[in-house]
Amino acid sequence: MDFNSSETLLEHPAEGPRAEDELPQTAAAAVKVVIVGGFGVGKTTLVGSVSEIRPLTTEETMTQAGVGVDDTVGVERKTSTTVAMDFGRISLNDELVLYLFGTPGQQRFWFLWNGLFDGALGAVVLIDTRRLEVSFDVIGRLEERGVPFVVAVNTFPDAPVHALEELRTALDLPAEVPIIDCDARLRTSSRDVLMALMRYLHSLAAA
């Protein structure tokens, strides 16, 4: 069996992290945030659009194994799915950094939530108004865990538009939980959602 010699390894040293992936030296605080939602609501898109580093994704091609198990009604054109998590990072200012963890949407992967939520300060619930029912269990699990969250209504071209208070009633949300419109494809819109979560968490801490 052939092995690379030490000289060969020295000729091709590990490159290490890219400059744009390095944590800013001014960073003083880091917060873990989890992005949750039903299957196909845009969690991977949101993490990818707002992350300042190259996001880590665990997208896999959907196969026959999910037929009859995953609810694909309304997202029939979806061909890939997150099977573990998405990961990204964004600096809200020179000192505060958010680490973003996107969860799988299918219930058969929800056992991964136990690890992903360890140390999380709050969550964003991404919803699709075409399929509000896929959000009920997600919100229920957050409430059971006592995790503070905001709700972000992702914009889809053919999605029905409802008044925010109508959505609040349909989702049975307390009056203090923020609901924000967003387009997960746009960095500025996704960043606004995260800022809304930070403001909400600050208000809870102040109270």
Salt bridges, closest charged atoms under 4 A:
GLU20 OE2 - ARG18 NH1 3.42
ASP21 OD2 - ARG18 NE 3.12
GLU52 OE2 - ARG89 NE 2.99
ASP70 OD2 - ARG108 NH2 2.71
ASP128 OD2 - ARG130 NH2 2.78
ASP128 OD2 - ARG131 NE 3.53
ASP158 OD1 - ARG130 NH1 2.92
GLU165 OE1 - ARG168 NE 3.38
GLU166 OE1 - HIS162 ND1 3.85
ASP183 OD2 - ARG185 NH2 2.74
